[in-house]
């Protein structure tokens, strides 16, 4: 136990208090305790208690209750429209499928409940009455910045293969070192990640690559991610004998991810996948240098395949694939091409493209970094100036509409075609986005084509 005090949110304190008043042990447990000890604001407050579900429902009969987790001993209380999960102390049965316990048995000992959890830093409980319950040294591991399994790591990971990715994800988020025995078990059991549902893999992958210490974590257990997402294995053992590069493809990817400078999941995923097609197109010229012609298109195809398999939502998938396809775009571009690209992508996606291209450039050979980055910085400044001036990039911004074209005799598809031509003329600087000028242009056009 520890004399440390944690400030509980009022609803959590209320739930613990009512359970204690009625003779039941109750604690805040897991991530909320960990984050509180790290002086971070917890996102969720989970509660565990010796009271069984039916008793919890009885004691909180004055509060809206969701009974969706009763099978596993969980009752969700709604306080001020916020959910608080209250779960009975439990011991899990065997995990014959490597993901879920075959059975759940209730217990009256908090230590039994904590013993079933994955990592020591997640196996702590707290109540104002007892302080911190920490039977597995979670506080010491937090202090020493260690990720360690509770008990035998091979057993923990064999119970639930998702814990393999969670372990690496926590290392990526916190910047902690995975303890050697735990890391060895990750290496030994990495192939069991195939038992895990693809959407769960995607969630952990996303949290990992967006984390501040993603590179160190990915470097610690690359085979886990290559197994979880087979397309990523194409990054392994691909040399880049080129005057533009100093790393193989995997190390180049990691250095680029380190330089991305954002936790935007779309940009981070684009960097992770941006060169995944290089292995498939690699050739070596007579000069002895490697070439990767068409790698952006191939990488985009592999990315689309991977994200579909991971059940990624369509909008994210399409944005990531688009960035991978365009990541090698050369700047500066002529005004018309620049504005057309900006109009196609929109400002948010265009700035993502610049961030991805910059990170990719920073992972190249030193001699070519400065020129690439200056061109990207100039492109960003140009886009920002256009955005500040509210420059017309879309039909919505165009100063005339389809009704105006109808007045000049345009009908059906011809209206959309004419509007798009006018927009392109504005983008290219051939016409200003001025209503009177555009109407005059239309008038002259219709007179000429009568």
C-alpha positions in Angstrom: 0.0 0.0 0.0 1.0 3.6 -0.4 0.1 6.9 1.3 -0.1 8.7 -2.0 -3.4 10.4 -2.7 -5.2 10.7 -6.0 -7.8 13.3 -6.8 -10.9 11.5 -7.9 -13.6 13.1 -10.1 -16.7 13.7 -8.0 -18.8 10.9 -9.6 -16.0 8.3 -9.1 -15.6 9.4 -5.5 -19.4 9.1 -5.0 -19.5 5.5 -6.4 -16.6 4.4 -4.2 -18.1 6.0 -1.2 -21.5 4.4 -1.6 -20.0 1.0 -2.1 -17.7 1.4 1.0 -20.7 2.6 3.1 -22.5 -0.5 2.2 -19.6 -2.8 3.2 -17.9 -3.5 -0.1 -14.3 -2.8 -1.1 -14.1 -0.6 -4.2 -11.3 1.0 -6.1 -10.4 3.0 -9.1 -8.3 0.7 -11.2 -6.0 0.4 -14.2 -5.2 3.2 -16.5 -6.7 6.0 -14.4 -4.4 5.1 -11.6 -1.4 4.8 -13.9 -2.1 8.2 -15.5 -2.8 9.9 -12.2 0.6 8.8 -10.9 2.2 10.1 -14.1 0.4 13.5 -13.5 -1.7 13.0 -16.6 -5.4 13.5 -16.9 -7.2 10.1 -17.2 -9.6 9.7 -20.0 -11.7 7.0 -18.3 -12.2 6.1 -14.6 -12.8 2.4 -14.2 -14.0 1.0 -10.9 -13.7 -2.5 -9.5 -15.5 -3.8 -6.4 -16.2 -6.9 -4.3 -19.9 -6.3 -4.8 -21.6 -8.5 -7.4 -23.4 -7.0 -10.4 -26.9 -7.5 -9.0 -25.8 -5.8 -5.7 -24.3 -2.9 -7.6 -27.6 -2.5 -9.5 -29.5 -2.6 -6.2 -27.3 0.0 -4.5 -27.5 2.4 -7.4 -31.2 2.0 -8.2 -31.5 5.8 -8.3 -29.0 6.1 -11.2 -29.5 5.0 -14.8 -27.7 1.7 -15.4 -26.6 -0.1 -18.5 -26.4 -3.9 -18.1 -24.5 -4.7 -21.3 -21.4 -6.2 -19.5 -23.1 -8.4 -17.0 -21.6 -11.6 -18.5 -18.2 -10.3 -17.4 -19.4 -8.7 -14.2 -19.6 -5.1 -15.5 -22.3 -2.6 -14.8 -22.2 0.9 -16.4 -23.5 3.7 -14.3 -24.5 7.0 -16.0 -23.8 10.0 -13.9 -24.4 13.4 -15.5 -24.6 11.6 -18.9 -21.0 10.2 -18.4 -20.5 6.4 -18.2 -18.6 4.8 -15.3 -17.9 1.1 -15.5 -18.1 -0.8 -12.3 -16.8 -4.4 -12.5 -16.8 -7.1 -9.8 -13.4 -8.5 -8.8 -12.9 -11.5 -11.0 -10.5 -14.3 -12.0 -10.4 -15.3 -15.7 -10.6 -18.9 -16.8 -8.6 -20.5 -19.6 -8.1 -18.6 -22.9 -8.4 -21.4 -25.4 -8.9 -19.0 -28.3 -5.9 -16.9 -27.3 -8.2 -13.8 -27.0 -11.1 -14.2 -24.6 -11.5 -16.1 -21.3 -13.7 -19.2 -21.5 -15.2 -18.3 -18.2 -15.2 -15.6 -15.5 -15.3 -16.3 -11.8 -15.9 -13.6 -9.2 -13.5 -13.2 -6.2 -13.4 -11.2 -3.1 -9.7 -10.4 -3.2 -8.5 -7.3 -5.2 -5.1 -8.9 -5.6 -6.6 -11.8 -7.5 -8.3 -9.3 -9.8 -5.1 -7.3 -10.4 -3.2 -10.5 -11.1 -5.1 -11.2 -14.3 -4.1 -7.8 -15.8 -1.5 -7.4 -18.6 1.1 -5.0 -17.3 2.3 -4.0 -13.9 1.7 -0.3 -14.6 -2.0 -1.2 -15.3 -2.4 -3.5 -12.3 -2.8 -0.9 -9.6 -5.9 0.1 -7.7 -6.7 3.1 -5.5 -9.3 4.2 -2.9 -9.2 7.0 -0.4 -9.7 4.5 2.4 -6.7 2.2 1.5 -4.5 4.3 -0.7 -2.8 2.5 -3.6 -2.9 -1.3 -3.9 0.2 -2.3 -5.9 1.1 -6.0 -5.5 3.2 -6.3 -8.7 5.5 -3.2 -8.4 3.7 -0.9 -10.8 4.8 2.2 -9.1 8.5 1.1 -9.2 8.2 0.3 -12.9 6.7 3.8 -13.5 9.5 5.3 -11.6 12.1 3.3 -13.6 10.2 3.7 -16.9 9.8 0.0 -17.5 7.1 -1.9 -19.3 6.7 -5.3 -17.6 4.1 -8.0 -17.7 2.3 -9.2 -14.6 3.7 -12.6 -13.9 5.0 -14.8 -16.7 4.9 -12.8 -20.0 4.5 -15.9 -22.1 1.4 -16.8 -20.2 0.0 -13.3 -20.3 0.5 -13.0 -24.1 -0.8 -16.6 -24.7 -4.0 -15.6 -22.9 -4.6 -12.6 -25.2 -2.5 -11.9 -28.2 -3.7 -8.3 -28.4 -1.5 -7.7 -25.3 1.5 -8.0 -27.6 0.6 -4.8 -29.5 -0.7 -3.1 -26.3 2.8 -3.7 -24.7 4.6 -2.0 -27.6 1.9 0.7 -27.8 2.5 1.7 -24.2 6.2 1.8 -24.8 5.5 4.1 -27.8 3.2 6.4 -25.8 5.2 6.6 -22.6 8.7 6.3 -24.0 9.4 3.4 -21.5 11.7 0.4 -22.1 10.2 -3.0 -22.5 11.7 -5.3 -19.8 13.9 -8.0 -21.5 11.8 -11.0 -20.5 8.6 -9.3 -21.7 10.3 -8.2 -24.9 11.6 -11.8 -25.4 8.0 -13.1 -25.1 6.9 -10.5 -27.7 9.5 -11.9 -30.1 8.6 -15.5 -29.3 4.9 -15.2 -29.7 4.6 -12.4 -32.4 2.9 -14.8 -34.9 -0.1 -15.3 -32.5 -1.2 -11.7 -33.4 -3.0 -13.4 -36.3 -5.7 -14.5 -33.8 -6.7 -10.9 -33.2 -9.5 -9.2 -35.0 -8.2 -6.9 -37.7 -10.0 -3.8 -36.4 -8.4 -4.3 -33.0 -5.0 -4.5 -34.7 -5.7 -1.3 -36.6 -6.7 0.5 -33.4 -3.4 -0.5 -31.7 -1.3 0.3 -34.9 -2.9 3.8 -35.1 -2.2 4.5 -31.4 1.4 3.3 -31.8 2.4 5.2 -35.0 0.8 8.5 -33.6 2.6 8.2 -30.3 5.6 10.4 -29.4 8.0 7.4 -29.1 6.7 5.4 -32.0 10.1 4.9 -33.7 11.8 3.3 -30.7 8.8 1.1 -30.1 8.6 -0.1 -33.7 12.3 -0.7 -33.8 12.0 -2.9 -30.7 9.6 -5.3 -32.3 9.3 -4.9 -36.0 8.4 -8.5 -36.7 5.2 -8.1 -34.6 4.0 -5.3 -37.0 5.2 -7.1 -40.1 3.1 -10.1 -39.0 0.1 -8.0 -37.9 0.1 -6.1 -41.2 1.7 -8.3 -43.9 2.2 -5.5 -46.4 4.6 -3.8 -44.0 6.9 -6.8 -44.3 7.8 -5.3 -47.8 9.8 -2.7 -45.9 12.2 -5.3 -44.4 15.6 -5.9 -45.9 15.3 -3.6 -48.9 18.6 -1.8 -49.6 18.7 1.6 -51.2 22.0 1.9 -53.0 21.4 5.4 -54.2 23.0 8.8 -54.0 19.7 10.1 -52.6 19.6 7.6 -49.7 21.7 6.6 -46.7 19.3 4.0 -45.0 17.5 0.9 -46.2 13.8 1.2 -46.7 12.8 0.2 -43.1 15.2 2.6 -41.4 14.3 5.3 -43.9 10.7 4.8 -42.9 11.5 5.0 -39.2 13.6 8.2 -39.7 10.8 9.8 -41.7 8.2 8.9 -39.0 10.5 10.5 -36.4 10.5 13.7 -38.5 6.8 13.9 -39.2 6.2 16.4 -36.5 2.5 15.7 -36.0 0.2 13.1 -34.4 -2.3 13.4 -37.2 -3.2 9.8 -37.8 -3.6 10.2 -41.6 -0.1 11.7 -42.0 1.5 9.2 -39.7 -0.1 6.3 -41.5 1.0 7.8 -44.9 4.6 7.9 -43.7 4.5 4.3 -42.4 3.2 3.1 -45.8 4.8 5.6 -48.2 7.6 3.3 -49.4 5.9 -0.1 -48.9 5.9 -0.7 -52.7 9.7 -0.1 -53.2 10.6 -3.8 -52.9 8.3 -4.8 -55.7 9.7 -2.3 -58.2 13.4 -2.2 -57.2 15.9 -2.5 -60.1 19.6 -1.9 -60.2 21.0 0.1 -63.2 24.2 -0.3 -65.0 25.7 2.4 -62.9 25.2 0.2 -59.8 22.5 2.4 -58.3 19.1 1.1 -57.2 16.0 2.6 -58.9 12.4 2.5 -57.7 10.4 3.6 -60.7 6.6 3.6 -60.0 7.1 3.0 -56.3 4.5 5.6 -55.3 1.8 3.9 -57.3 2.8 0.5 -56.1 2.9 1.7 -52.5 -0.5 3.3 -52.8 -1.9 0.0 -54.0 -0.4 -1.9 -51.1 -1.6 0.7 -48.7 -5.1 0.4 -50.0 -5.0 -3.3 -49.7 -3.6 -3.2 -46.1 -6.1 -0.6 -44.8 -9.1 -2.4 -46.4 -7.9 -5.6 -44.6 -7.7 -3.7 -41.3 -11.3 -2.5 -41.7 -10.1 1.1 -41.7 -12.9 3.6 -42.4 -13.2 4.8 -46.0 -12.4 8.5 -45.5 -9.1 7.7 -43.6 -8.1 5.0 -46.1 -8.8 7.2 -49.1 -6.8 10.2 -47.6 -3.9 8.0 -46.6 -3.7 6.3 -50.1 -3.9 9.7 -51.8 -0.9 10.9 -49.7 1.1 7.8 -50.4 0.4 8.2 -54.1 1.5 11.8 -54.1 4.3 11.8 -51.5 7.0 12.0 -54.2 5.4 15.1 -55.8 8.1 17.5 -57.0 8.0 21.2 -55.9 8.2 23.9 -57.1 5.4 23.5 -59.6 4.1 26.0 -62.2 1.3 28.2 -61.0 -1.5 26.4 -62.8 -0.4 22.9 -61.7 0.2 24.1 -58.2 -3.3 25.6 -57.9 -4.9 22.6 -59.5 -3.3 20.3 -57.0 -4.3 22.5 -54.2 -7.9 22.7 -55.5 -7.9 18.9 -55.8 -6.7 18.2 -52.3 -8.1 21.1 -50.3 -5.9 22.9 -47.8 -6.0 20.3 -45.0 -4.9 17.5 -47.2 -2.4 19.7 -49.1 -0.7 20.7 -45.8 -0.6 17.0 -44.8 1.1 16.2 -48.2 3.7 18.8 -47.5 4.3 17.4 -44.0 4.6 13.9 -45.3 7.0 15.0 -48.2 9.1 17.0 -45.7 9.4 14.0 -43.3 10.3 11.8 -46.3 12.9 14.4 -47.4 14.5 14.6 -44.0 15.2 10.9 -44.1 17.2 11.2 -47.4 20.9 11.7 -47.8 22.1 14.9 -46.2 23.1 16.7 -49.4 19.6 16.7 -50.9 17.6 17.7 -47.8 18.0 21.4 -47.9 16.8 22.0 -51.4 13.8 19.7 -51.0 12.8 21.2 -47.7 13.1 24.8 -49.1 10.8 23.9 -52.0 8.2 22.5 -49.6 8.5 25.5 -47.3 7.9 27.8 -50.3 4.9 25.7 -51.3 3.4 26.0 -47.9 3.9 29.8 -47.9 2.3 30.0 -51.3 -0.7 27.9 -50.1 -1.1 30.0 -46.9 -1.1 33.2 -48.9 -3.8 31.9 -51.2 -5.8 30.7 -48.2 -5.5 34.1 -46.4 -6.7 35.8 -49.6 -9.6 33.3 -49.9 -8.5 32.5 -53.4 -11.1 30.7 -55.4 -10.3 26.9 -55.5 -13.8 25.5 -55.7 -17.1 25.9 -57.5 -18.6 27.0 -54.3 -16.3 30.1 -54.3 -16.9 30.9 -57.9 -18.8 34.2 -58.2 -21.3 32.9 -60.7 -23.6 29.9 -60.4 -25.5 27.4 -62.6 -28.5 29.8 -62.7 -26.3 32.4 -64.3 -25.4 29.9 -67.0 -29.0 28.9 -67.5 -29.7 32.6 -68.3 -27.2 32.3 -71.1 -28.9 29.2 -72.5 -26.7 26.5 -71.0 -28.6 23.3 -70.0 -28.0 19.9 -68.4 -24.4 18.6 -68.3 -23.2 21.7 -70.3 -23.8 23.8 -67.1 -21.3 21.8 -65.0 -18.8 21.6 -67.8 -18.9 25.3 -68.3 -18.6 26.0 -64.6 -15.5 23.7 -64.3 -13.9 25.4 -67.3 -14.4 28.8 -65.7 -13.0 27.6 -62.4 -9.9 26.3 -64.2 -9.5 29.6 -65.9 -9.6 31.3 -62.5 -7.2 28.8 -61.0 -4.7 29.4 -63.9 -5.0 33.1 -63.6 -6.6 33.6 -67.0 -9.7 35.1 -65.5 -10.2 36.9 -62.1 -12.9 35.6 -59.8 -15.0 38.7 -60.5 -18.7 38.3 -61.2 -18.9 41.1 -63.8 -15.8 39.8 -65.6 -17.1 36.2 -65.7 -20.5 37.3 -66.9 -18.9 39.4 -69.7 -16.8 36.4 -70.6 -19.9 34.2 -70.8 -21.7 36.8 -73.0 -18.8 36.9 -75.4 -18.5 33.2 -75.5 -22.2 32.7 -76.3 -22.2 35.3 -79.0 -19.2 33.7 -80.6 -20.8 30.3 -80.6 -24.3 31.2 -81.8 
